[in-house]
Amino acid sequence: MAETRKSRFTTLPEPVSLDDTIASQDTTPAPDPESGRDTDRDFLLRYAP
């Protein structure tokens, strides 16, 4: 068993390319949280005396 372990760890595995280690994923732009509305104007109309 010691010989099997010794022969197993005498050499290093093949190096991994840096391009293979980076995960990439297509993204989409985040939706507009204000949905195109002017929130300052809406606030003014709602709370103006």
mmJSON file of the N, C-alpha and C atoms, coordinates in Angstrom:
{"data_MODEL":{"atom_site":{
"group_PDB":["ATOM","ATOM","ATOM","ATOM","ATOM","ATOM","ATOM","ATOM","ATOM","ATOM","ATOM","ATOM","ATOM","ATOM","ATOM","ATOM","ATOM","ATOM","ATOM","ATOM","ATOM","ATOM","ATOM","ATOM","ATOM","ATOM","ATOM","ATOM","ATOM","ATOM","ATOM","ATOM","ATOM","ATOM","ATOM","ATOM","ATOM","ATOM","ATOM","ATOM","ATOM","ATOM","ATOM","ATOM","ATOM","ATOM","ATOM","ATOM","ATOM","ATOM","ATOM","ATOM","ATOM","ATOM","ATOM","ATOM","ATOM","ATOM","ATOM","ATOM","ATOM","ATOM","ATOM","ATOM","ATOM","ATOM","ATOM","ATOM","ATOM","ATOM","ATOM","ATOM","ATOM","ATOM","ATOM","ATOM","ATOM","ATOM","ATOM","ATOM","ATOM","ATOM","ATOM","ATOM","ATOM","ATOM","ATOM","ATOM","ATOM","ATOM","ATOM","ATOM","ATOM","ATOM","ATOM","ATOM","ATOM","ATOM","ATOM","ATOM","ATOM","ATOM","ATOM","ATOM","ATOM","ATOM","ATOM","ATOM","ATOM","ATOM","ATOM","ATOM","ATOM","ATOM","ATOM","ATOM","ATOM","ATOM","ATOM","ATOM","ATOM","ATOM","ATOM","ATOM","ATOM","ATOM","ATOM","ATOM","ATOM","ATOM","ATOM","ATOM","ATOM","ATOM","ATOM","ATOM","ATOM","ATOM","ATOM","ATOM","ATOM","ATOM","ATOM","ATOM","ATOM","ATOM","ATOM"],
"id":[1,2,3,4,5,6,7,8,9,10,11,12,13,14,15,16,17,18,19,20,21,22,23,24,25,26,27,28,29,30,31,32,33,34,35,36,37,38,39,40,41,42,43,44,45,46,47,48,49,50,51,52,53,54,55,56,57,58,59,60,61,62,63,64,65,66,67,68,69,70,71,72,73,74,75,76,77,78,79,80,81,82,83,84,85,86,87,88,89,90,91,92,93,94,95,96,97,98,99,100,101,102,103,104,105,106,107,108,109,110,111,112,113,114,115,116,117,118,119,120,121,122,123,124,125,126,127,128,129,130,131,132,133,134,135,136,137,138,139,140,141,142,143,144,145,146,147],
"type_symbol":["N","C","C","N","C","C","N","C","C","N","C","C","N","C","C","N","C","C","N","C","C","N","C","C","N","C","C","N","C","C","N","C","C","N","C","C","N","C","C","N","C","C","N","C","C","N","C","C","N","C","C","N","C","C","N","C","C","N","C","C","N","C","C","N","C","C","N","C","C","N","C","C","N","C","C","N","C","C","N","C","C","N","C","C","N","C","C","N","C","C","N","C","C","N","C","C","N","C","C","N","C","C","N","C","C","N","C","C","N","C","C","N","C","C","N","C","C","N","C","C","N","C","C","N","C","C","N","C","C","N","C","C","N","C","C","N","C","C","N","C","C","N","C","C","N","C","C"],
"label_atom_id":["N","CA","C","N","CA","C","N","CA","C","N","CA","C","N","CA","C","N","CA","C","N","CA","C","N","CA","C","N","CA","C","N","CA","C","N","CA","C","N","CA","C","N","CA","C","N","CA","C","N","CA","C","N","CA","C","N","CA","C","N","CA","C","N","CA","C","N","CA","C","N","CA","C","N","CA","C","N","CA","C","N","CA","C","N","CA","C","N","CA","C","N","CA","C","N","CA","C","N","CA","C","N","CA","C","N","CA","C","N","CA","C","N","CA","C","N","CA","C","N","CA","C","N","CA","C","N","CA","C","N","CA","C","N","CA","C","N","CA","C","N","CA","C","N","CA","C","N","CA","C","N","CA","C","N","CA","C","N","CA","C","N","CA","C","N","CA","C","N","CA","C"],
"label_alt_id":[null,null,null,null,null,null,null,null,null,null,null,null,null,null,null,null,null,null,null,null,null,null,null,null,null,null,null,null,null,null,null,null,null,null,null,null,null,null,null,null,null,null,null,null,null,null,null,null,null,null,null,null,null,null,null,null,null,null,null,null,null,null,null,null,null,null,null,null,null,null,null,null,null,null,null,null,null,null,null,null,null,null,null,null,null,null,null,null,null,null,null,null,null,null,null,null,null,null,null,null,null,null,null,null,null,null,null,null,null,null,null,null,null,null,null,null,null,null,null,null,null,null,null,null,null,null,null,null,null,null,null,null,null,null,null,null,null,null,null,null,null,null,null,null,null,null,null],
"label_comp_id":["MET","MET","MET","ALA","ALA","ALA","GLU","GLU","GLU","THR","THR","THR","ARG","ARG","ARG","LYS","LYS","LYS","SER","SER","SER","ARG","ARG","ARG","PHE","PHE","PHE","THR","THR","THR","THR","THR","THR","LEU","LEU","LEU","PRO","PRO","PRO","GLU","GLU","GLU","PRO","PRO","PRO","VAL","VAL","VAL","SER","SER","SER","LEU","LEU","LEU","ASP","ASP","ASP","ASP","ASP","ASP","THR","THR","THR","ILE","ILE","ILE","ALA","ALA","ALA","SER","SER","SER","GLN","GLN","GLN","ASP","ASP","ASP","THR","THR","THR","THR","THR","THR","PRO","PRO","PRO","ALA","ALA","ALA","PRO","PRO","PRO","ASP","ASP","ASP","PRO","PRO","PRO","GLU","GLU","GLU","SER","SER","SER","GLY","GLY","GLY","ARG","ARG","ARG","ASP","ASP","ASP","THR","THR","THR","ASP","ASP","ASP","ARG","ARG","ARG","ASP","ASP","ASP","PHE","PHE","PHE","LEU","LEU","LEU","LEU","LEU","LEU","ARG","ARG","ARG","TYR","TYR","TYR","ALA","ALA","ALA","PRO","PRO","PRO"],
"label_asym_id":["A","A","A","A","A","A","A","A","A","A","A","A","A","A","A","A","A","A","A","A","A","A","A","A","A","A","A","A","A","A","A","A","A","A","A","A","A","A","A","A","A","A","A","A","A","A","A","A","A","A","A","A","A","A","A","A","A","A","A","A","A","A","A","A","A","A","A","A","A","A","A","A","A","A","A","A","A","A","A","A","A","A","A","A","A","A","A","A","A","A","A","A","A","A","A","A","A","A","A","A","A","A","A","A","A","A","A","A","A","A","A","A","A","A","A","A","A","A","A","A","A","A","A","A","A","A","A","A","A","A","A","A","A","A","A","A","A","A","A","A","A","A","A","A","A","A","A"],
"label_entity_id":["1","1","1","1","1","1","1","1","1","1","1","1","1","1","1","1","1","1","1","1","1","1","1","1","1","1","1","1","1","1","1","1","1","1","1","1","1","1","1","1","1","1","1","1","1","1","1","1","1","1","1","1","1","1","1","1","1","1","1","1","1","1","1","1","1","1","1","1","1","1","1","1","1","1","1","1","1","1","1","1","1","1","1","1","1","1","1","1","1","1","1","1","1","1","1","1","1","1","1","1","1","1","1","1","1","1","1","1","1","1","1","1","1","1","1","1","1","1","1","1","1","1","1","1","1","1","1","1","1","1","1","1","1","1","1","1","1","1","1","1","1","1","1","1","1","1","1"],
"label_seq_id":[1,1,1,2,2,2,3,3,3,4,4,4,5,5,5,6,6,6,7,7,7,8,8,8,9,9,9,10,10,10,11,11,11,12,12,12,13,13,13,14,14,14,15,15,15,16,16,16,17,17,17,18,18,18,19,19,19,20,20,20,21,21,21,22,22,22,23,23,23,24,24,24,25,25,25,26,26,26,27,27,27,28,28,28,29,29,29,30,30,30,31,31,31,32,32,32,33,33,33,34,34,34,35,35,35,36,36,36,37,37,37,38,38,38,39,39,39,40,40,40,41,41,41,42,42,42,43,43,43,44,44,44,45,45,45,46,46,46,47,47,47,48,48,48,49,49,49],
"pdbx_PDB_ins_code":[null,null,null,null,null,null,null,null,null,null,null,null,null,null,null,null,null,null,null,null,null,null,null,null,null,null,null,null,null,null,null,null,null,null,null,null,null,null,null,null,null,null,null,null,null,null,null,null,null,null,null,null,null,null,null,null,null,null,null,null,null,null,null,null,null,null,null,null,null,null,null,null,null,null,null,null,null,null,null,null,null,null,null,null,null,null,null,null,null,null,null,null,null,null,null,null,null,null,null,null,null,null,null,null,null,null,null,null,null,null,null,null,null,null,null,null,null,null,null,null,null,null,null,null,null,null,null,null,null,null,null,null,null,null,null,null,null,null,null,null,null,null,null,null,null,null,null],
"Cartn_x":[0.817,0.0,0.862,1.97,2.872,3.465,3.765,4.312,3.284,2.03,0.969,0.822,0.855,0.728,1.938,3.129,4.348,4.344,3.952,3.936,2.822,1.779,0.658,1.018,1.841,2.129,3.535,4.171,5.513,5.496,4.403,4.316,3.082,3.188,2.06,1.123,-0.148,-1.072,-0.752,-1.307,-1.111,-1.642,-0.955,-1.452,-2.761,-3.587,-4.878,-4.726,-5.223,-5.161,-6.042,-5.592,-6.364,-7.723,-7.777,-9.045,-10.062,-9.585,-10.488,-11.013,-10.43,-10.841,-11.841,-12.076,-12.969,-14.338,-15.352,-16.722,-17.318,-17.882,-18.514,-19.986,-20.783,-22.216,-22.743,-23.598,-24.204,-25.121,-25.071,-25.892,-26.861,-27.9,-28.857,-28.885,-29.174,-29.223,-30.351,-30.104,-31.111,-32.29,-33.511,-34.666,-34.636,-35.236,-35.294,-36.207,-35.692,-36.538,-37.642,-37.481,-38.5,-39.482,-39.265,-40.133,-40.362,-39.362,-39.465,-40.219,-40.662,-41.407,-40.449,-40.911,-40.165,-40.607,-39.836,-40.244,-40.23,-39.37,-39.357,-40.662,-41.148,-42.409,-43.573,-43.579,-44.641,-44.666,-43.496,-43.42,-43.974,-43.584,-44.041,-45.554,-46.13,-47.576,-48.335,-47.753,-48.428,-48.371,-47.249,-47.064,-47.043,-47.267,-47.289,-48.579,-48.49,-49.714,-50.672],
"Cartn_y":[-1.192,0.0,1.257,1.218,2.366,2.636,1.58,1.759,2.397,2.015,2.589,4.073,4.433,5.826,6.631,6.031,6.715,6.957,5.985,6.155,7.112,7.194,8.072,9.546,9.875,11.273,11.71,11.012,11.41,12.454,12.572,13.577,14.441,15.669,16.597,16.41,16.727,16.647,17.744,17.611,18.611,19.959,21.059,22.378,22.727,23.489,23.909,25.323,25.54,26.859,27.844,29.088,30.1,30.333,30.233,30.414,29.332,28.165,27.079,27.246,28.152,28.311,29.438,30.247,31.398,31.024,31.129,30.856,32.14,32.06,33.242,32.945,33.987,33.834,35.094,34.917,36.067,36.785,38.101,38.892,39.759,40.174,41.1,42.344,43.494,44.711,44.635,45.238,45.247,46.117,45.733,46.551,47.887,48.883,50.217,50.166,50.451,50.348,51.388,52.461,53.513,53.354,52.391,52.087,53.306,54.156,55.313,56.486,56.386,57.479,58.472,59.703,60.738,60.685,60.012,59.801,61.091,62.033,63.315,64.079,64.069,64.74,64.047,62.712,61.972,62.277,62.356,62.684,64.097,65.03,66.411,66.502,65.829,65.877,65.211,64.153,63.428,64.188,64.791,65.356,66.891,67.555,69.024,69.51,70.585,71.087,71.744],
"Cartn_z":[0.0,0.0,0.0,0.7,0.748,-0.622,-1.381,-2.734,-3.669,-3.538,-4.369,-4.076,-2.81,-2.409,-2.896,-2.775,-3.194,-4.703,-5.467,-6.923,-7.358,-6.563,-6.918,-6.755,-5.774,-5.469,-5.871,-6.771,-7.19,-8.287,-9.021,-10.098,-9.887,-10.349,-10.256,-11.436,-11.286,-12.431,-13.445,-14.614,-15.659,-15.184,-15.495,-15.073,-15.777,-15.089,-15.626,-16.182,-17.367,-17.988,-17.217,-17.102,-16.386,-17.052,-18.376,-19.083,-18.705,-18.307,-17.919,-16.499,-15.719,-14.33,-14.135,-15.133,-15.002,-15.551,-14.714,-15.154,-15.706,-16.874,-17.456,-17.7,-17.573,-17.743,-18.414,-19.402,-20.066,-19.082,-19.13,-18.221,-19.008,-18.345,-18.932,-18.069,-18.656,-17.84,-16.807,-15.672,-14.608,-15.031,-14.662,-15.016,-14.275,-14.886,-14.293,-13.076,-11.862,-10.665,-10.622,-11.376,-11.373,-12.53,-13.375,-14.525,-15.418,-15.53,-16.409,-15.808,-14.565,-13.932,-13.291,-13.15,-12.443,-10.987,-10.151,-8.765,-7.958,-8.328,-7.613,-7.848,-9.079,-9.396,-8.701,-8.706,-8.037,-6.54,-5.922,-4.507,-4.25,-5.12,-4.968,-5.099,-6.074,-6.264,-5.119,-4.559,-3.497,-2.168,-1.855,-0.523,-0.482,-1.6,-1.597,-0.942,-0.157,0.497,-0.481],
"occupancy":[1.0,1.0,1.0,1.0,1.0,1.0,1.0,1.0,1.0,1.0,1.0,1.0,1.0,1.0,1.0,1.0,1.0,1.0,1.0,1.0,1.0,1.0,1.0,1.0,1.0,1.0,1.0,1.0,1.0,1.0,1.0,1.0,1.0,1.0,1.0,1.0,1.0,1.0,1.0,1.0,1.0,1.0,1.0,1.0,1.0,1.0,1.0,1.0,1.0,1.0,1.0,1.0,1.0,1.0,1.0,1.0,1.0,1.0,1.0,1.0,1.0,1.0,1.0,1.0,1.0,1.0,1.0,1.0,1.0,1.0,1.0,1.0,1.0,1.0,1.0,1.0,1.0,1.0,1.0,1.0,1.0,1.0,1.0,1.0,1.0,1.0,1.0,1.0,1.0,1.0,1.0,1.0,1.0,1.0,1.0,1.0,1.0,1.0,1.0,1.0,1.0,1.0,1.0,1.0,1.0,1.0,1.0,1.0,1.0,1.0,1.0,1.0,1.0,1.0,1.0,1.0,1.0,1.0,1.0,1.0,1.0,1.0,1.0,1.0,1.0,1.0,1.0,1.0,1.0,1.0,1.0,1.0,1.0,1.0,1.0,1.0,1.0,1.0,1.0,1.0,1.0,1.0,1.0,1.0,1.0,1.0,1.0],
"B_iso_or_equiv":[0.0,0.0,0.0,0.0,0.0,0.0,0.0,0.0,0.0,0.0,0.0,0.0,0.0,0.0,0.0,0.0,0.0,0.0,0.0,0.0,0.0,0.0,0.0,0.0,0.0,0.0,0.0,0.0,0.0,0.0,0.0,0.0,0.0,0.0,0.0,0.0,0.0,0.0,0.0,0.0,0.0,0.0,0.0,0.0,0.0,0.0,0.0,0.0,0.0,0.0,0.0,0.0,0.0,0.0,0.0,0.0,0.0,0.0,0.0,0.0,0.0,0.0,0.0,0.0,0.0,0.0,0.0,0.0,0.0,0.0,0.0,0.0,0.0,0.0,0.0,0.0,0.0,0.0,0.0,0.0,0.0,0.0,0.0,0.0,0.0,0.0,0.0,0.0,0.0,0.0,0.0,0.0,0.0,0.0,0.0,0.0,0.0,0.0,0.0,0.0,0.0,0.0,0.0,0.0,0.0,0.0,0.0,0.0,0.0,0.0,0.0,0.0,0.0,0.0,0.0,0.0,0.0,0.0,0.0,0.0,0.0,0.0,0.0,0.0,0.0,0.0,0.0,0.0,0.0,0.0,0.0,0.0,0.0,0.0,0.0,0.0,0.0,0.0,0.0,0.0,0.0,0.0,0.0,0.0,0.0,0.0,0.0],
"pdbx_formal_charge":[null,null,null,null,null,null,null,null,null,null,null,null,null,null,null,null,null,null,null,null,null,null,null,null,null,null,null,null,null,null,null,null,null,null,null,null,null,null,null,null,null,null,null,null,null,null,null,null,null,null,null,null,null,null,null,null,null,null,null,null,null,null,null,null,null,null,null,null,null,null,null,null,null,null,null,null,null,null,null,null,null,null,null,null,null,null,null,null,null,null,null,null,null,null,null,null,null,null,null,null,null,null,null,null,null,null,null,null,null,null,null,null,null,null,null,null,null,null,null,null,null,null,null,null,null,null,null,null,null,null,null,null,null,null,null,null,null,null,null,null,null,null,null,null,null,null,null],
"auth_seq_id":[1,1,1,2,2,2,3,3,3,4,4,4,5,5,5,6,6,6,7,7,7,8,8,8,9,9,9,10,10,10,11,11,11,12,12,12,13,13,13,14,14,14,15,15,15,16,16,16,17,17,17,18,18,18,19,19,19,20,20,20,21,21,21,22,22,22,23,23,23,24,24,24,25,25,25,26,26,26,27,27,27,28,28,28,29,29,29,30,30,30,31,31,31,32,32,32,33,33,33,34,34,34,35,35,35,36,36,36,37,37,37,38,38,38,39,39,39,40,40,40,41,41,41,42,42,42,43,43,43,44,44,44,45,45,45,46,46,46,47,47,47,48,48,48,49,49,49],
"auth_comp_id":["MET","MET","MET","ALA","ALA","ALA","GLU","GLU","GLU","THR","THR","THR","ARG","ARG","ARG","LYS","LYS","LYS","SER","SER","SER","ARG","ARG","ARG","PHE","PHE","PHE","THR","THR","THR","THR","THR","THR","LEU","LEU","LEU","PRO","PRO","PRO","GLU","GLU","GLU","PRO","PRO","PRO","VAL","VAL","VAL","SER","SER","SER","LEU","LEU","LEU","ASP","ASP","ASP","ASP","ASP","ASP","THR","THR","THR","ILE","ILE","ILE","ALA","ALA","ALA","SER","SER","SER","GLN","GLN","GLN","ASP","ASP","ASP","THR","THR","THR","THR","THR","THR","PRO","PRO","PRO","ALA","ALA","ALA","PRO","PRO","PRO","ASP","ASP","ASP","PRO","PRO","PRO","GLU","GLU","GLU","SER","SER","SER","GLY","GLY","GLY","ARG","ARG","ARG","ASP","ASP","ASP","THR","THR","THR","ASP","ASP","ASP","ARG","ARG","ARG","ASP","ASP","ASP","PHE","PHE","PHE","LEU","LEU","LEU","LEU","LEU","LEU","ARG","ARG","ARG","TYR","TYR","TYR","ALA","ALA","ALA","PRO","PRO","PRO"],
"auth_asym_id":["A","A","A","A","A","A","A","A","A","A","A","A","A","A","A","A","A","A","A","A","A","A","A","A","A","A","A","A","A","A","A","A","A","A","A","A","A","A","A","A","A","A","A","A","A","A","A","A","A","A","A","A","A","A","A","A","A","A","A","A","A","A","A","A","A","A","A","A","A","A","A","A","A","A","A","A","A","A","A","A","A","A","A","A","A","A","A","A","A","A","A","A","A","A","A","A","A","A","A","A","A","A","A","A","A","A","A","A","A","A","A","A","A","A","A","A","A","A","A","A","A","A","A","A","A","A","A","A","A","A","A","A","A","A","A","A","A","A","A","A","A","A","A","A","A","A","A"],
"auth_atom_id":["N","CA","C","N","CA","C","N","CA","C","N","CA","C","N","CA","C","N","CA","C","N","CA","C","N","CA","C","N","CA","C","N","CA","C","N","CA","C","N","CA","C","N","CA","C","N","CA","C","N","CA","C","N","CA","C","N","CA","C","N","CA","C","N","CA","C","N","CA","C","N","CA","C","N","CA","C","N","CA","C","N","CA","C","N","CA","C","N","CA","C","N","CA","C","N","CA","C","N","CA","C","N","CA","C","N","CA","C","N","CA","C","N","CA","C","N","CA","C","N","CA","C","N","CA","C","N","CA","C","N","CA","C","N","CA","C","N","CA","C","N","CA","C","N","CA","C","N","CA","C","N","CA","C","N","CA","C","N","CA","C","N","CA","C","N","CA","C","N","CA","C"],
"pdbx_PDB_model_num":[1,1,1,1,1,1,1,1,1,1,1,1,1,1,1,1,1,1,1,1,1,1,1,1,1,1,1,1,1,1,1,1,1,1,1,1,1,1,1,1,1,1,1,1,1,1,1,1,1,1,1,1,1,1,1,1,1,1,1,1,1,1,1,1,1,1,1,1,1,1,1,1,1,1,1,1,1,1,1,1,1,1,1,1,1,1,1,1,1,1,1,1,1,1,1,1,1,1,1,1,1,1,1,1,1,1,1,1,1,1,1,1,1,1,1,1,1,1,1,1,1,1,1,1,1,1,1,1,1,1,1,1,1,1,1,1,1,1,1,1,1,1,1,1,1,1,1]
}}}
